[in-house]
Amino acid sequence: MPSPEPDDLKRLAERIDEAERKHAQRKKPPPPTSLGIAFRFATEMVSALLVGGGLGWGIDWAFDHWSHLQTRPWGMVVMFVLGAAAGIRNVMAAAKELNAEMAAKDLEK
């Protein structure tokens, strides 16, 4: 088999480089939209509230069912407030992450 010519190798390398550039451009996810950011924040907050409220309801039910202690509604109130605090913390962490991503993209430009 004859060896390839240097010009052929250069053209092949250029084609490979071009294909890699196109592939790298397709891999980059689009920047988040305002609606996407709002949906993420709302999801973080609502999920934390639901988990906190559900745990509180479960604690109240368990105490009432097995130990006959009347904790209603205190377990739910306390866990709902803790869920709200966790939700706020999650939203702040998500905002910090999005700010860092946007700052990194600004530095790339």
CNS distance restraints for C-alpha pairs under 8 A (distance, minus, plus):
assign (resid   4 and name CA) (resid   8 and name CA) 6.45 0.50 0.50
assign (resid   4 and name CA) (resid   9 and name CA) 6.84 0.50 0.50
assign (resid   5 and name CA) (resid   9 and name CA) 6.48 0.50 0.50
assign (resid   6 and name CA) (resid  10 and name CA) 6.25 0.50 0.50
assign (resid   7 and name CA) (resid  11 and name CA) 6.29 0.50 0.50
assign (resid   8 and name CA) (resid  12 and name CA) 6.14 0.50 0.50
assign (resid   9 and name CA) (resid  13 and name CA) 6.09 0.50 0.50
assign (resid  10 and name CA) (resid  14 and name CA) 6.20 0.50 0.50
assign (resid  11 and name CA) (resid  15 and name CA) 6.19 0.50 0.50
assign (resid  12 and name CA) (resid  16 and name CA) 6.17 0.50 0.50
assign (resid  13 and name CA) (resid  17 and name CA) 6.10 0.50 0.50
assign (resid  14 and name CA) (resid  18 and name CA) 6.14 0.50 0.50
assign (resid  15 and name CA) (resid  19 and name CA) 6.16 0.50 0.50
assign (resid  16 and name CA) (resid  20 and name CA) 6.18 0.50 0.50
assign (resid  17 and name CA) (resid  21 and name CA) 6.23 0.50 0.50
assign (resid  18 and name CA) (resid  22 and name CA) 6.30 0.50 0.50
assign (resid  19 and name CA) (resid  23 and name CA) 6.14 0.50 0.50
assign (resid  20 and name CA) (resid  24 and name CA) 6.05 0.50 0.50
assign (resid  21 and name CA) (resid  25 and name CA) 6.25 0.50 0.50
assign (resid  22 and name CA) (resid  26 and name CA) 6.40 0.50 0.50
assign (resid  23 and name CA) (resid  27 and name CA) 6.33 0.50 0.50
assign (resid  24 and name CA) (resid  28 and name CA) 6.82 0.50 0.50
assign (resid  32 and name CA) (resid  36 and name CA) 5.95 0.50 0.50
assign (resid  32 and name CA) (resid  37 and name CA) 6.47 0.50 0.50
assign (resid  33 and name CA) (resid  37 and name CA) 6.24 0.50 0.50
assign (resid  34 and name CA) (resid  38 and name CA) 6.14 0.50 0.50
assign (resid  35 and name CA) (resid  39 and name CA) 6.04 0.50 0.50
assign (resid  36 and name CA) (resid  40 and name CA) 6.16 0.50 0.50
assign (resid  37 and name CA) (resid  41 and name CA) 6.25 0.50 0.50
assign (resid  38 and name CA) (resid  42 and name CA) 6.08 0.50 0.50
assign (resid  39 and name CA) (resid  43 and name CA) 5.99 0.50 0.50
assign (resid  40 and name CA) (resid  44 and name CA) 6.16 0.50 0.50
assign (resid  41 and name CA) (resid  45 and name CA) 6.27 0.50 0.50
assign (resid  41 and name CA) (resid  91 and name CA) 5.51 0.50 0.50
assign (resid  41 and name CA) (resid  94 and name CA) 7.41 0.50 0.50
assign (resid  42 and name CA) (resid  46 and name CA) 5.97 0.50 0.50
assign (resid  43 and name CA) (resid  47 and name CA) 5.88 0.50 0.50
assign (resid  44 and name CA) (resid  48 and name CA) 6.32 0.50 0.50
assign (resid  44 and name CA) (resid  87 and name CA) 5.92 0.50 0.50
assign (resid  44 and name CA) (resid  90 and name CA) 6.29 0.50 0.50
assign (resid  44 and name CA) (resid  91 and name CA) 6.21 0.50 0.50
assign (resid  45 and name CA) (resid  49 and name CA) 6.27 0.50 0.50
assign (resid  45 and name CA) (resid  84 and name CA) 7.11 0.50 0.50
assign (resid  45 and name CA) (resid  87 and name CA) 4.35 0.50 0.50
assign (resid  45 and name CA) (resid  88 and name CA) 6.56 0.50 0.50
assign (resid  45 and name CA) (resid  90 and name CA) 7.41 0.50 0.50
assign (resid  45 and name CA) (resid  91 and name CA) 6.82 0.50 0.50
assign (resid  46 and name CA) (resid  50 and name CA) 6.09 0.50 0.50
assign (resid  46 and name CA) (resid  87 and name CA) 7.37 0.50 0.50
assign (resid  47 and name CA) (resid  51 and name CA) 6.10 0.50 0.50
assign (resid  47 and name CA) (resid  87 and name CA) 7.57 0.50 0.50
assign (resid  48 and name CA) (resid  52 and name CA) 6.06 0.50 0.50
assign (resid  48 and name CA) (resid  83 and name CA) 4.98 0.50 0.50
assign (resid  48 and name CA) (resid  84 and name CA) 6.46 0.50 0.50
assign (resid  48 and name CA) (resid  86 and name CA) 6.23 0.50 0.50
assign (resid  48 and name CA) (resid  87 and name CA) 4.93 0.50 0.50
assign (resid  49 and name CA) (resid  53 and name CA) 5.95 0.50 0.50
assign (resid  49 and name CA) (resid  80 and name CA) 6.01 0.50 0.50
assign (resid  49 and name CA) (resid  83 and name CA) 4.77 0.50 0.50
assign (resid  49 and name CA) (resid  84 and name CA) 5.49 0.50 0.50
assign (resid  49 and name CA) (resid  87 and name CA) 6.77 0.50 0.50
assign (resid  50 and name CA) (resid  54 and name CA) 5.82 0.50 0.50
assign (resid  50 and name CA) (resid  80 and name CA) 7.85 0.50 0.50
assign (resid  50 and name CA) (resid  83 and name CA) 7.53 0.50 0.50
assign (resid  51 and name CA) (resid  55 and name CA) 6.02 0.50 0.50
assign (resid  51 and name CA) (resid  83 and name CA) 6.73 0.50 0.50
assign (resid  52 and name CA) (resid  56 and name CA) 6.14 0.50 0.50
assign (resid  52 and name CA) (resid  76 and name CA) 7.62 0.50 0.50
assign (resid  52 and name CA) (resid  79 and name CA) 4.79 0.50 0.50
assign (resid  52 and name CA) (resid  80 and name CA) 4.71 0.50 0.50
assign (resid  52 and name CA) (resid  81 and name CA) 7.49 0.50 0.50
assign (resid  52 and name CA) (resid  82 and name CA) 6.48 0.50 0.50
assign (resid  52 and name CA) (resid  83 and name CA) 4.29 0.50 0.50
assign (resid  52 and name CA) (resid  84 and name CA) 7.60 0.50 0.50
assign (resid  53 and name CA) (resid  57 and name CA) 6.08 0.50 0.50
assign (resid  53 and name CA) (resid  76 and name CA) 5.54 0.50 0.50
assign (resid  53 and name CA) (resid  77 and name CA) 7.46 0.50 0.50
assign (resid  53 and name CA) (resid  79 and name CA) 5.84 0.50 0.50
assign (resid  53 and name CA) (resid  80 and name CA) 4.59 0.50 0.50
assign (resid  53 and name CA) (resid  83 and name CA) 7.11 0.50 0.50
assign (resid  54 and name CA) (resid  58 and name CA) 6.09 0.50 0.50
assign (resid  54 and name CA) (resid  76 and name CA) 7.50 0.50 0.50
assign (resid  55 and name CA) (resid  59 and name CA) 6.10 0.50 0.50
assign (resid  55 and name CA) (resid  76 and name CA) 7.20 0.50 0.50
assign (resid  55 and name CA) (resid  79 and name CA) 6.63 0.50 0.50
assign (resid  56 and name CA) (resid  60 and name CA) 6.18 0.50 0.50
assign (resid  56 and name CA) (resid  74 and name CA) 7.94 0.50 0.50
assign (resid  56 and name CA) (resid  75 and name CA) 4.64 0.50 0.50
assign (resid  56 and name CA) (resid  76 and name CA) 3.62 0.50 0.50
assign (resid  56 and name CA) (resid  77 and name CA) 6.97 0.50 0.50
assign (resid  56 and name CA) (resid  78 and name CA) 7.08 0.50 0.50
assign (resid  56 and name CA) (resid  79 and name CA) 4.94 0.50 0.50
assign (resid  56 and name CA) (resid  80 and name CA) 6.81 0.50 0.50
assign (resid  57 and name CA) (resid  61 and name CA) 6.07 0.50 0.50
assign (resid  57 and name CA) (resid  73 and name CA) 7.99 0.50 0.50
assign (resid  57 and name CA) (resid  75 and name CA) 6.69 0.50 0.50
assign (resid  57 and name CA) (resid  76 and name CA) 5.05 0.50 0.50
assign (resid  58 and name CA) (resid  62 and name CA) 5.99 0.50 0.50
assign (resid  59 and name CA) (resid  63 and name CA) 6.15 0.50 0.50
assign (resid  59 and name CA) (resid  75 and name CA) 6.07 0.50 0.50
assign (resid  59 and name CA) (resid  76 and name CA) 7.53 0.50 0.50
assign (resid  60 and name CA) (resid  64 and name CA) 6.08 0.50 0.50
assign (resid  60 and name CA) (resid  70 and name CA) 7.65 0.50 0.50
assign (resid  60 and name CA) (resid  71 and name CA) 5.64 0.50 0.50
assign (resid  60 and name CA) (resid  72 and name CA) 5.57 0.50 0.50
assign (resid  60 and name CA) (resid  73 and name CA) 7.01 0.50 0.50
assign (resid  60 and name CA) (resid  74 and name CA) 7.63 0.50 0.50
assign (resid  60 and name CA) (resid  75 and name CA) 5.51 0.50 0.50
assign (resid  60 and name CA) (resid  76 and name CA) 6.83 0.50 0.50
assign (resid  61 and name CA) (resid  65 and name CA) 5.83 0.50 0.50
assign (resid  62 and name CA) (resid  66 and name CA) 5.83 0.50 0.50
assign (resid  62 and name CA) (resid  67 and name CA) 7.59 0.50 0.50
assign (resid  63 and name CA) (resid  67 and name CA) 5.19 0.50 0.50
assign (resid  63 and name CA) (resid  68 and name CA) 6.06 0.50 0.50
assign (resid  63 and name CA) (resid  69 and name CA) 5.55 0.50 0.50
assign (resid  63 and name CA) (resid  70 and name CA) 7.05 0.50 0.50
assign (resid  63 and name CA) (resid  71 and name CA) 6.85 0.50 0.50
assign (resid  64 and name CA) (resid  68 and name CA) 4.43 0.50 0.50
assign (resid  64 and name CA) (resid  69 and name CA) 5.26 0.50 0.50
assign (resid  64 and name CA) (resid  70 and name CA) 5.68 0.50 0.50
assign (resid  64 and name CA) (resid  71 and name CA) 7.08 0.50 0.50
assign (resid  71 and name CA) (resid  75 and name CA) 6.30 0.50 0.50
assign (resid  72 and name CA) (resid  76 and name CA) 7.26 0.50 0.50
assign (resid  73 and name CA) (resid  77 and name CA) 6.10 0.50 0.50
assign (resid  74 and name CA) (resid  78 and name CA) 5.96 0.50 0.50
assign (resid  75 and name CA) (resid  79 and name CA) 6.05 0.50 0.50
assign (resid  76 and name CA) (resid  80 and name CA) 5.80 0.50 0.50
assign (resid  77 and name CA) (resid  81 and name CA) 6.23 0.50 0.50
assign (resid  78 and name CA) (resid  82 and name CA) 6.27 0.50 0.50
assign (resid  79 and name CA) (resid  83 and name CA) 5.93 0.50 0.50
assign (resid  80 and name CA) (resid  84 and name CA) 6.15 0.50 0.50
assign (resid  81 and name CA) (resid  85 and name CA) 6.27 0.50 0.50
assign (resid  82 and name CA) (resid  86 and name CA) 6.15 0.50 0.50
assign (resid  83 and name CA) (resid  87 and name CA) 6.01 0.50 0.50
assign (resid  84 and name CA) (resid  88 and name CA) 6.18 0.50 0.50
assign (resid  85 and name CA) (resid  89 and name CA) 6.17 0.50 0.50
assign (resid  86 and name CA) (resid  90 and name CA) 6.10 0.50 0.50
assign (resid  87 and name CA) (resid  91 and name CA) 6.15 0.50 0.50
assign (resid  88 and name CA) (resid  92 and name CA) 6.17 0.50 0.50
assign (resid  89 and name CA) (resid  93 and name CA) 6.22 0.50 0.50
assign (resid  90 and name CA) (resid  94 and name CA) 6.12 0.50 0.50
assign (resid  91 and name CA) (resid  95 and name CA) 6.09 0.50 0.50
assign (resid  92 and name CA) (resid  96 and name CA) 6.16 0.50 0.50
assign (resid  93 and name CA) (resid  97 and name CA) 6.19 0.50 0.50
assign (resid  94 and name CA) (resid  98 and name CA) 6.17 0.50 0.50
assign (resid  95 and name CA) (resid  99 and name CA) 6.07 0.50 0.50
assign (resid  96 and name CA) (resid 100 and name CA) 6.21 0.50 0.50
assign (resid  97 and name CA) (resid 101 and name CA) 6.29 0.50 0.50
assign (resid  98 and name CA) (resid 102 and name CA) 6.18 0.50 0.50
assign (resid  99 and name CA) (resid 103 and name CA) 6.06 0.50 0.50
assign (resid 100 and name CA) (resid 104 and name CA) 6.13 0.50 0.50
assign (resid 101 and name CA) (resid 105 and name CA) 6.28 0.50 0.50
assign (resid 102 and name CA) (resid 106 and name CA) 6.19 0.50 0.50
assign (resid 103 and name CA) (resid 107 and name CA) 6.33 0.50 0.50
assign (resid 104 and name CA) (resid 108 and name CA) 6.43 0.50 0.50
assign (resid 105 and name CA) (resid 109 and name CA) 6.69 0.50 0.50
